[in-house]
Amino acid sequence: MLAGIDPLHIVGNLTTQHRARILLLSLLAPSGVTLREFYKRYWGQRPLLACLDHGDEEDDGDPDIDAEDEAILRKHATRLDGFLGRASIHEMIAKNKLRYGLDLNVTNYTDATGNGVRRRITLDPPPKKRKVKGGGSNGDELEYVVANPNDVWSNVDSSRCSLRLLRPHEHNDAVHSLLSLLESEFRCMVGSNAYLTPLHSQGFAPHYDDVDVFILQLEGFKRWRVHAPFNKRETLPRESSRDYSQKEVEEGGEEILDVVLGPGDVLYLPRGWIHQAETVARPKNVPKLAGIKDEHSLHLTVSAMQKWCWADFLEVLMPEALESAATSDKTISLREGLPRNFLSYMGTMHQVDEDDGDGPEGLKQAARAQSSELEEEEDEAALLEVRAKQQTLARQKHFKEEAKKRIMRVARQALTMLDDACDQIGKRFLSDRLPPALLPSERCLTKEGLSDNSTPHHHEAAKKIWPNTLCRLARPHIARLVVEDGKAVVYHCGDNSRVLGETPLSPLEFEIYDAPALEQLLTTVEPRWISVKDLIHGDVEDKMGIAQALFDEGILATALAEAPDRSVQTG
């Protein structure tokens, strides 16, 4: 429940996009920041803290609150209940064979060597190598150790270690629904980790991440210290940092944020912001509420924007543009041989410092002094040396001009291939993202709803597509139409696993003349419908076949507003 409502399940007249926006707004609500303001001022730029204002920390006693204030505080402290708790994590580890290094980590940030320097240590048993039958010399496979629940909780409770759950959404439907809806809002892959840390403990060294994160404090209290990126190079990084020492952090720059998060609080951090967190006791300025404990801290980290920047897009686009330009039948410029002997004047060893674009100052001075000095000294060797350097500069200039022409040709070609590159990175998103967490009201309209006795919306006639069947994509943006090798191909995430990369995409291939009808079906989303008979195609049987293929794949929602039109029979 968030702010008294449950945006994961409210339906009414709300579309998926409406629910996704309400969800994000609910998470950020305590900050008072609108979504427009969040995207304009904070997204990818600076942290945002969404918490209640408890005032300055007092030195003595608990603050007095009346019943109305207590109700407000309790509503906030419990607004994130239902996602994860220590009890549900205990059950998750007990019921599932979670593996060290793949599904969970046990860590501590401590001075293990006694030299006064704290470092992160990981207590995960290393994976073992196992021979794969018929695998040959390179047939080794890593076998990760299954975590014994007793060992895990002994390390947490007795050794004061931190427990990190990787992908808790794999085993938790509420977290999966949360991430699935946020993917509809951010339109990029969204993931999660969960961190349970005992009181007065810290599991990780200061570091920055290559993802934007929303930290949802679920249980207990945690002190977060945050620094801005140390320099431009580490702003919006594409890779996570190494662990920093406390000295490096202190010398790196001013601390931007020092705050204690309590239950119900949310902190947004863009990628590149250095942070560290330690579990602390309930601050004195936070009123004590029955049932709210501080023996440990539990927070859920929701991550987004990994490998999702312009550089990642250009890594997809530019190699394809280069290949296309190089194989063009309109020009051979990119296939022409490199200039003879260009290595004798290009490269680091041949660089000269240029001042205002007219050449090195030393050469310019030498050129100005040619007539006087060389005439006086009759130094023909010096004159030849100056002329040779001038010739080298001219060759370098010509080479750069020729290279620029070809680079611009590739760039112009790239501009004609933007849609193709968007399709490629769109396919990557569909491959990486989670399967849609459909609501019962959505599921009952799909093939999955046919076998669900709790969803009475479907009747016998709905098992088959009819000319008057109403159709739409089961959820917006879960499928994409591309053209490959003269075929219309539909990629979708309906069969994805909750584990990244576990299930490869299984595209559907159609004839190219089916593309207009496919485009209509994939772009018709809630609250709109389209009738099969209105699809752009010359043959009603083919229209029904196209819609049936998408329905059988589980990505098409259907409905019948009237009795089925049985005038056309297929199958």
C-alpha positions in Angstrom: 0.0 0.0 0.0 1.3 3.4 -0.9 -0.3 6.5 0.6 -3.5 4.6 1.3 -3.9 3.1 -2.2 -2.5 0.1 -4.0 -1.3 1.3 -7.4 -0.1 -2.2 -8.3 -3.7 -3.4 -8.4 -6.1 -0.5 -8.8 -7.8 -0.7 -12.2 -11.1 1.2 -12.7 -10.6 3.3 -15.9 -6.9 3.5 -15.4 -4.5 2.2 -18.0 -1.1 0.6 -17.3 0.5 4.0 -18.0 -1.7 5.7 -15.5 -1.0 3.1 -12.9 2.7 3.3 -13.5 2.7 7.0 -13.1 0.6 6.8 -9.9 3.1 4.2 -8.5 6.1 6.4 -9.1 4.3 9.5 -7.8 3.3 7.5 -4.7 6.9 6.5 -4.0 8.1 10.1 -4.3 5.0 11.6 -2.6 6.7 12.6 0.7 9.1 14.8 -1.2 6.3 17.0 -2.5 7.9 16.9 -5.9 5.7 16.4 -9.0 6.7 13.9 -11.7 7.3 16.7 -14.1 9.7 18.3 -11.7 11.3 15.0 -10.9 12.2 14.3 -14.5 13.3 17.9 -15.1 15.4 18.5 -12.0 16.4 15.2 -10.5 16.3 12.3 -13.0 20.0 11.6 -13.8 21.1 14.8 -12.1 20.9 14.9 -8.3 19.5 12.9 -5.4 16.0 13.2 -4.1 14.9 12.4 -0.6 11.2 11.4 0.0 10.6 11.2 3.7 8.7 12.8 6.6 10.3 15.8 8.3 10.9 14.9 11.9 12.8 18.1 12.7 16.2 18.3 14.3 17.4 15.4 16.4 16.9 16.0 20.1 19.2 14.9 22.9 16.8 13.6 25.4 13.6 11.5 25.3 11.1 10.6 22.7 9.1 13.4 21.1 5.5 13.6 22.3 2.9 13.0 19.6 -0.9 12.9 19.7 -3.1 10.3 18.2 -3.5 12.1 14.9 0.2 12.5 14.4 0.8 8.9 15.3 -1.7 7.8 12.7 0.2 9.9 10.1 3.5 8.5 11.1 2.3 4.9 11.1 0.7 5.3 7.7 4.0 6.5 6.3 6.0 3.8 8.1 3.8 1.0 6.8 3.2 2.4 3.3 5.8 0.0 1.8 4.6 -3.1 3.7 3.9 -6.1 1.5 7.0 -6.1 -0.6 9.6 -7.8 1.6 10.3 -8.4 5.2 12.8 -10.4 7.2 10.2 -13.1 7.7 9.5 -13.4 3.9 13.2 -13.5 3.2 13.7 -16.2 5.7 11.0 -18.2 3.9 12.5 -17.4 0.5 15.9 -18.8 1.5 14.3 -21.9 3.2 12.1 -22.8 0.2 14.4 -22.1 -2.6 17.9 -23.4 -3.3 19.6 -20.0 -3.4 23.2 -20.0 -4.5 26.1 -17.9 -3.2 27.3 -15.5 -5.8 24.3 -15.9 -8.1 21.3 -15.4 -5.8 22.7 -13.9 -2.6 25.9 -12.6 -1.0 27.0 -12.4 2.6 29.4 -9.4 3.2 30.9 -7.2 5.8 32.7 -3.9 5.8 35.3 -4.2 8.5 38.9 -3.9 9.6 39.6 -7.6 9.2 43.4 -7.2 9.3 43.6 -4.8 12.2 45.5 -2.1 10.4 42.8 0.5 10.9 41.5 0.4 7.3 38.0 -1.0 6.7 37.4 -3.1 3.6 34.5 -5.1 2.2 34.9 -8.8 2.6 32.6 -11.4 1.1 32.0 -14.7 2.9 30.5 -16.5 -0.1 32.0 -20.0 -0.6 33.6 -20.0 -4.1 32.0 -22.0 -6.9 33.4 -25.3 -7.8 34.5 -26.4 -11.2 32.6 -29.4 -12.6 33.5 -31.3 -15.7 30.8 -31.4 -18.3 30.5 -34.7 -20.1 31.9 -34.4 -23.6 33.0 -30.9 -23.0 36.7 -31.5 -23.7 39.5 -29.4 -22.1 37.2 -26.4 -21.9 34.3 -28.3 -20.6 34.5 -27.0 -17.1 31.3 -25.6 -15.6 31.0 -23.6 -12.4 28.8 -25.1 -9.8 27.7 -22.5 -7.2 27.3 -23.5 -3.6 23.7 -23.7 -2.4 23.3 -21.5 0.7 22.4 -23.3 3.9 19.8 -21.2 5.7 21.3 -21.8 9.1 24.7 -20.7 7.9 23.3 -17.6 6.3 21.4 -16.4 9.4 24.3 -17.3 11.7 26.5 -14.9 9.7 23.9 -12.2 9.8 22.9 -12.5 13.5 26.1 -13.7 15.1 28.8 -12.3 12.8 26.9 -9.1 12.1 27.2 -9.5 8.3 25.0 -8.0 5.7 22.8 -10.2 3.4 22.3 -9.1 -0.2 19.6 -10.8 -2.2 20.1 -10.6 -5.9 16.9 -10.5 -7.9 14.4 -11.0 -5.0 11.7 -10.4 -7.7 12.4 -14.0 -9.0 10.7 -15.4 -5.9 8.5 -12.5 -4.8 5.4 -11.6 -6.9 4.9 -8.2 -5.2 8.4 -7.0 -6.1 8.0 -8.4 -9.7 4.8 -6.4 -10.1 6.5 -3.3 -8.8 9.3 -3.6 -11.3 7.1 -4.6 -14.2 5.0 -1.5 -13.7 8.1 0.7 -13.4 9.4 -0.7 -16.7 6.2 0.7 -18.2 7.1 4.1 -16.8 10.8 4.2 -17.5 10.7 2.2 -20.7 14.0 0.5 -19.8 15.1 -2.6 -17.9 14.3 -2.4 -14.2 15.9 -4.7 -11.6 16.2 -5.1 -7.8 18.4 -6.2 -4.9 17.5 -6.4 -1.3 19.8 -5.7 1.7 19.4 -6.9 5.2 22.0 -5.5 7.7 22.2 -6.0 11.5 22.3 -3.0 13.8 25.5 -1.0 13.9 26.8 -2.9 10.8 27.8 -1.9 7.3 28.0 -4.4 4.4 29.6 -2.5 1.6 32.4 0.0 1.1 31.8 3.5 -0.4 31.2 3.2 -4.1 29.1 4.4 -7.0 26.9 2.3 -9.3 26.3 2.3 -13.0 22.5 2.4 -12.5 20.0 4.9 -11.1 18.5 3.6 -7.9 15.4 4.1 -5.8 16.2 3.0 -2.2 13.0 1.8 -0.5 13.5 1.5 3.3 11.3 -1.3 4.5 12.4 -2.1 8.0 14.7 -0.5 10.6 16.9 2.6 10.1 19.9 3.2 7.9 22.2 6.1 7.7 23.2 7.1 4.2 26.2 9.3 3.4 26.3 10.5 -0.2 28.9 12.4 -2.2 28.6 13.9 -5.7 30.7 12.4 -8.5 34.3 13.3 -8.0 34.8 14.6 -11.6 33.1 14.8 -15.0 34.5 11.5 -16.1 32.7 9.7 -13.3 29.4 11.5 -13.9 26.8 9.2 -15.3 29.3 6.3 -15.5 28.7 3.3 -17.7 30.5 1.0 -15.2 30.3 0.7 -11.4 33.3 1.9 -9.4 35.7 -0.1 -7.3 35.5 0.1 -3.6 36.8 3.4 -2.2 38.6 3.9 1.1 37.2 6.3 3.7 40.2 8.5 3.1 39.5 8.7 -0.7 35.9 9.7 0.0 36.8 12.3 2.5 39.4 13.8 0.1 37.2 13.4 -3.0 34.7 16.2 -2.2 32.1 17.6 0.0 29.5 15.3 1.5 26.1 16.2 -0.1 23.8 14.2 2.0 23.9 12.6 5.5 20.5 11.2 6.4 18.8 8.4 8.2 16.1 6.5 6.3 13.3 4.9 8.3 10.5 2.7 7.2 8.5 4.2 4.4 11.3 6.5 3.3 12.6 6.6 -0.3 15.9 7.9 -1.6 16.7 8.4 -5.3 20.3 8.4 -6.4 21.5 8.9 -10.0 24.3 6.7 -11.2 27.8 7.9 -10.3 26.9 9.3 -6.8 29.2 7.8 -4.2 27.3 6.3 -1.2 27.7 4.2 1.8 25.1 3.0 4.4 25.2 1.8 7.9 22.4 0.4 10.1 21.7 2.6 13.1 19.3 2.7 16.0 16.1 4.8 15.8 17.1 8.4 15.9 15.9 10.3 18.9 13.8 12.7 16.9 11.8 9.9 15.4 8.8 9.0 17.6 8.7 5.4 18.8 5.9 3.4 17.2 4.7 0.0 18.4 5.8 -2.7 16.1 8.5 -0.6 14.4 11.8 -2.1 15.4 15.4 -1.3 14.8 17.3 -4.6 15.4 18.2 -4.6 11.7 17.7 -2.6 8.5 16.0 -3.9 5.3 15.8 -2.0 2.1 14.9 -2.8 -1.4 17.0 -1.2 -4.2 15.2 -0.7 -7.5 17.6 0.0 -10.3 17.1 1.5 -13.8 19.0 2.9 -16.8 21.8 0.3 -17.0 23.5 0.4 -20.4 20.8 2.8 -21.5 22.6 6.0 -22.6 23.4 7.6 -25.9 26.8 5.8 -26.0 25.0 2.5 -25.8 22.7 3.5 -28.7 25.6 4.6 -30.8 27.5 1.4 -30.1 24.5 -0.3 -31.9 24.1 2.3 -34.6 27.7 3.2 -35.8 29.0 -0.3 -36.6 25.9 -1.0 -38.7 26.3 2.4 -40.4 29.9 1.8 -41.2 29.2 -1.6 -42.7 26.4 -0.1 -44.8 28.4 2.8 -46.0 31.4 0.5 -46.7 29.4 -1.8 -48.9 27.5 0.9 -50.7 27.1 0.7 -54.5 27.0 4.5 -54.8 30.6 5.2 -53.7 33.8 3.4 -53.2 35.5 6.0 -51.0 35.5 3.8 -47.9 36.9 0.9 -49.8 39.8 2.9 -51.3 43.2 2.0 -50.1 44.8 4.1 -47.4 47.4 6.6 -48.6 50.8 5.2 -49.3 53.3 5.9 -46.6 50.7 7.6 -44.3 52.3 6.0 -41.3 55.5 8.0 -42.0 53.7 11.2 -41.1 50.6 10.3 -39.0 50.6 9.0 -35.5 51.7 10.0 -32.0 55.4 10.1 -32.9 54.7 12.6 -35.7 52.4 15.0 -33.8 53.4 18.6 -33.6 51.9 21.2 -31.3 49.7 23.6 -33.1 48.8 27.1 -31.9 46.2 28.8 -34.0 45.8 26.3 -36.8 48.5 27.6 -39.0 51.2 25.2 -37.7 53.6 25.1 -34.8 55.0 28.4 -33.6 58.5 27.2 -34.0 58.0 26.4 -37.7 56.2 29.7 -38.3 59.2 31.5 -36.7 61.6 29.5 -38.8 59.6 30.3 -41.9 59.7 34.0 -41.2 63.4 33.8 -40.6 64.2 31.8 -43.7 65.1 34.7 -46.0 67.2 36.5 -43.4 68.9 33.7 -41.4 69.3 31.2 -44.2 70.7 33.8 -46.6 73.1 35.0 -44.0 74.2 31.5 -43.0 73.6 29.9 -46.3 72.3 26.9 -44.4 70.7 24.8 -47.1 70.2 21.8 -44.7 68.1 23.9 -42.4 66.0 25.2 -45.3 65.4 21.6 -46.4 64.3 20.6 -42.9 61.8 23.5 -42.7 60.4 22.5 -46.0 60.1 18.9 -45.0 58.2 19.8 -41.9 55.9 22.0 -43.9 55.3 19.1 -46.3 54.5 16.8 -43.3 52.0 19.4 -42.1 50.4 19.6 -45.5 50.2 15.8 -45.7 48.7 15.6 -42.2 46.1 18.2 -43.1 45.2 16.4 -46.3 44.9 13.1 -44.5 42.6 14.6 -41.9 40.4 16.2 -44.5 40.1 12.9 -46.3 39.3 11.1 -43.1 36.7 13.7 -42.2 35.0 13.2 -45.5 34.6 9.5 -44.9 33.6 10.0 -41.2 30.9 12.4 -42.3 29.7 9.9 -44.9 29.3 7.2 -42.2 27.6 9.8 -40.0 25.2 10.7 -42.8 24.5 7.0 -43.4 23.9 6.6 -39.6 21.2 9.3 -39.7 19.3 7.2 -42.3 19.5 4.1 -40.0 18.2 5.5 -36.7 15.0 3.5 -36.9 16.9 0.3 -37.6 19.2 1.0 -34.5 16.1 1.7 -32.4 14.7 -1.6 -33.4 17.9 -3.3 -32.4 18.1 -1.7 -29.0 14.4 -2.3 -28.6 15.0 -6.0 -29.2 17.7 -5.9 -26.5 15.2 -4.2 -24.1 12.6 -6.9 -24.8 15.2 -9.6 -24.2 16.4 -8.1 -20.9 13.2 -6.9 -19.4 10.9 -8.9 -17.0 7.8 -10.8 -18.2 4.7 -8.6 -17.7 3.1 -9.0 -14.4 -0.5 -9.0 -15.7 -3.4 -8.2 -13.3 -6.2 -10.7 -13.1 -8.3 -8.2 -15.2 -5.6 -8.3 -17.9 -4.8 -12.0 -17.6 -8.4 -13.1 -18.1 -8.4 -11.6 -21.6 -5.4 -13.6 -22.7 -4.8 -17.2 -23.5 -3.6 -17.7 -19.9 -7.1 -16.7 -18.7 -8.7 -19.6 -20.5 -7.3 -22.1 -18.0 -7.9 -19.9 -15.0 -11.2 -20.8 -13.4 -11.1 -17.6 -11.3 -11.6 -15.4 -14.3 -15.1 -15.9 -15.7 -14.8 -13.2 -18.5 -13.9 -15.8 -21.2 -16.4 -18.2 -22.6 -16.0 -21.1 -25.0 -16.2 -18.9 -28.1 -13.2 -16.9 -26.9 -10.8 -19.8 -27.4 -10.9 -19.0 -31.1 -10.5 -15.7 -33.1 -13.6 -14.6 -35.0 -14.1 -11.8 -37.5 -15.8 -9.7 -34.9 -13.3 -10.5 -32.1 -12.0 -7.4 -30.4 -8.2 -7.3 -30.0 -5.4 -5.3 -28.4 -1.9 -5.9 -27.1 -2.1 -7.5 -23.6 0.0 -4.7 -22.2 1.6 -1.7 -24.0 5.1 -2.1 -25.3 5.6 -5.8 -24.6 6.1 -6.6 -28.3 7.8 -5.0 -31.3 7.5 -5.4 -35.1 10.7 -5.3 -37.1 11.5 -6.3 -40.7 14.4 -8.8 -41.1 15.4 -10.5 -44.4 12.2 -9.5 -46.1 10.0 -10.9 -43.3 7.8 -9.3 -40.7 9.1 -10.4 -37.3 7.4 -9.9 -33.9 9.6 -10.0 -30.8 8.0 -10.0 -27.4 8.8 -10.5 -23.7 5.8 -12.6 -22.8 7.9 -15.7 -22.4 10.8 -14.1 -20.5 12.1 -15.4 -17.3 12.5 -13.3 -14.1 16.1 -14.2 -14.4 18.0 -12.0 -16.8 19.0 -13.8 -20.0 17.7 -17.2 -18.8 15.1 -17.5 -21.7 16.1 -16.4 -25.2 13.6 -14.5 -27.3 11.5 -16.6 -29.6 10.3 -14.3 -32.4 7.3 -14.9 -34.6 7.9 -14.7 -38.3 5.2 -13.6 -40.8 5.1 -12.7 -44.5 6.0 -9.0 -45.2 2.4 -8.3 -46.4 1.1 -9.2 -43.0 3.1 -6.2 -41.5 0.2 -3.6 -41.7 -2.2 -5.9 -39.8 0.5 -6.7 -37.2 1.3 -3.1 -36.7 -2.3 -2.4 -36.0 -2.5 -5.2 -33.4 0.7 -4.2 -31.7 -0.1 -0.5 -31.5 -3.7 -1.0 -30.3 -3.5 -0.8 -26.5 -5.8 -0.1 -23.6 -8.3 1.4 -23.5 -8.8 0.9 -27.3 -9.8 -2.2 -29.2 -9.7 -3.1 -32.8 -11.9 -5.7 -34.6 -10.3 -8.5 -36.5 -12.4 -7.7 -39.6 -11.0 -4.1 -39.6 -7.4 -5.1 -39.9 -5.5 -4.0 -43.0 -5.3 -7.2 -45.1 -7.0 -8.5 -48.2 -8.3 -11.8 -46.7 -10.4 -12.2 -43.6 -9.1 -15.7 -43.0 -5.5 -14.3 -42.9 -6.6 -11.6 -40.5 -8.0 -14.2 -38.2 -4.8 -16.3 -38.6 -2.5 -13.4 -37.7 -4.6 -12.5 -34.6 -4.8 -16.1 -33.6 -1.0 -16.5 -33.8 -0.5 -13.5 -31.4 -3.2 -14.8 -29.1 -1.7 -18.3 -28.9 1.6 -16.6 -28.0 -0.1 -15.1 -25.0 0.5 -11.4 -25.9 -2.9 -10.5 -27.4 -6.0 -9.7 -25.3 -9.3 -10.4 -26.9 -13.0 -9.8 -26.1 -16.4 -10.4 -27.7 -19.0 -7.8 -27.4 -21.6 -9.9 -29.2 -22.1 -13.4 -30.4 -19.2 -14.7 -32.5 -19.5 -14.2 -36.3 -19.3 -17.8 -37.5 -19.7 -16.9 -41.2 -16.0 -17.5 -41.7 -14.4 -20.7 -40.4 -10.7 -21.4 -40.1 -8.6 -24.2 -38.8 
